[in-house]
Amino acid sequence: MGEYGPGAFGMPGPYCHNGPVTRASLDKQPHEVASMFDDVAERYDLTNDVLSLGQDRRWRKEVTKAVDARPAQKILDLAAGTATSSLPFARSGAYVVPCDFSLGMLQVGKKRHPWLPLTAGDATRLPFKDDTFDAVTISFGLRNVQDTDTALRELYRVTKPGGRVVICEFSHPTWAPFRTVYTEYLMRALPPVARTVSSNPDAYVYLAESIRAWPDQPALAERLRKAGWSKVAYRNLSGGIVALHRGFKDSVGSAT
Ligand SMILES: C[S@@+](CC[C@H](N)C(=O)[O-])C[C@H]1O[C@@H](n2cnc3c(N)ncnc32)[C@H](O)[C@@H]1O
């Protein structure tokens, strides 16, 4: 995911359906988030591909390995957008359900991948029964969900006992000198660069702020535990620019 512009890195685009918005606010009203993703849907994947310089592909490969989908397993790809993040699971022979609350993203996904069971649903009220999926995963989406903890509990609810969660999200570089450079870059260099290349420089500010405001790796791990997940662990990618968190839902009868 890598555009430093509208539609990438989980960043909504410049307009909502009620008119132009200068910048997405960090309190993320769900209808605003859905509308903004509706508007960037057509260009979303292309922009990510071009501007991430291949990093997003590497991160997606790591997600695929971590989820380790097997034939006939049921996988939920939450906040799937246009379902690009769902394809590797389908290729492994699993039954993947891409779910998102932006109808615009889902429509583009359906045009491109008509065979996938794209499903409209809000992360905080998932339209699935308890204990449905062998694995649940969310890539570059959790940061956009207004109520993270409710989403983590919902993911837990719909996972079968013994099942797993994998979360891929922007995080915080672990090496202090790099973290400083990266934060400076996000907060200072990005907006001026954006002004020269983008019609929507304010969106870059939202990107920088939302990444900065996001919990760091141990804090997100703790929130997973609080939502019920056990054996929670995480792994940094690209020095912590991205982190993969995983956890398990205990099998029936095992200690929590
Ligand atoms: C940056 S996109 C990621 C798409 C895809 N997972 C990928 O990796 O390319 C973030 C997605 O999160 C979705 N989203 C945000 N909040 C949501 C919510 N509460 N319920 C469902 N989807 C949500 C947006 O509609 C958007 O499609």
The ligand as an SDF file (V2000), in Angstrom:
LIG
                    3D

 27 29  0  0  0  0  0  0  0  0999 V2000
   -6.6030    0.8680    2.7220 C   0  0  0  0  0  0  0  0  0  0  0  0
   -8.0260   -0.0750    2.3760 S   0  0  0  0  0  0  0  0  0  0  0  0
   -7.3270   -1.6750    2.4750 C   0  0  0  0  0  0  0  0  0  0  0  0
   -7.8970   -2.5980    1.4750 C   0  0  0  0  0  0  0  0  0  0  0  0
   -7.2590   -3.9590    1.3850 C   0  0  0  0  0  0  0  0  0  0  0  0
   -7.2980   -4.6740    2.6460 N   0  0  0  0  0  0  0  0  0  0  0  0
   -5.8520   -3.8680    0.8830 C   0  0  0  0  0  0  0  0  0  0  0  0
   -4.9500   -4.3030    1.5980 O   0  0  0  0  0  0  0  0  0  0  0  0
   -5.6500   -3.3910   -0.2380 O   0  0  0  0  0  0  0  0  0  0  0  0
   -8.9490    0.0870    3.8700 C   0  0  0  0  0  0  0  0  0  0  0  0
  -10.3640   -0.4240    3.7440 C   0  0  0  0  0  0  0  0  0  0  0  0
  -10.9430   -0.4240    5.0410 O   0  0  0  0  0  0  0  0  0  0  0  0
  -12.3380   -0.2890    4.8510 C   0  0  0  0  0  0  0  0  0  0  0  0
  -12.9610    0.0090    6.1530 N   0  0  0  0  0  0  0  0  0  0  0  0
  -12.7100    1.0450    6.9590 C   0  0  0  0  0  0  0  0  0  0  0  0
  -13.4930    0.9780    8.0580 N   0  0  0  0  0  0  0  0  0  0  0  0
  -14.2660   -0.1400    7.9240 C   0  0  0  0  0  0  0  0  0  0  0  0
  -15.2840   -0.7450    8.7220 C   0  0  0  0  0  0  0  0  0  0  0  0
  -15.6780   -0.2010    9.8930 N   0  0  0  0  0  0  0  0  0  0  0  0
  -15.8590   -1.8840    8.2820 N   0  0  0  0  0  0  0  0  0  0  0  0
  -15.4790   -2.4490    7.1050 C   0  0  0  0  0  0  0  0  0  0  0  0
  -14.5340   -1.9130    6.2970 N   0  0  0  0  0  0  0  0  0  0  0  0
  -13.9270   -0.7720    6.7050 C   0  0  0  0  0  0  0  0  0  0  0  0
  -12.4210    0.8400    3.8220 C   0  0  0  0  0  0  0  0  0  0  0  0
  -13.6900    0.8910    3.2170 O   0  0  0  0  0  0  0  0  0  0  0  0
  -11.2860    0.4410    2.8830 C   0  0  0  0  0  0  0  0  0  0  0  0
  -11.7510   -0.3070    1.7860 O   0  0  0  0  0  0  0  0  0  0  0  0
  1  2  1  0
  2  3  1  0
  2 10  1  0
  3  4  1  0
  4  5  1  0
  5  6  1  0
  5  7  1  0
  7  8  2  0
  7  9  1  0
 10 11  1  0
 11 12  1  0
 11 26  1  0
 12 13  1  0
 13 14  1  0
 13 24  1  0
 14 15  1  0
 14 23  1  0
 15 16  2  0
 16 17  1  0
 17 18  1  0
 17 23  2  0
 18 19  1  0
 18 20  2  0
 20 21  1  0
 21 22  2  0
 22 23  1  0
 24 25  1  0
 24 26  1  0
 26 27  1  0
M  CHG  2   2   1   9  -1
M  END
$$$$
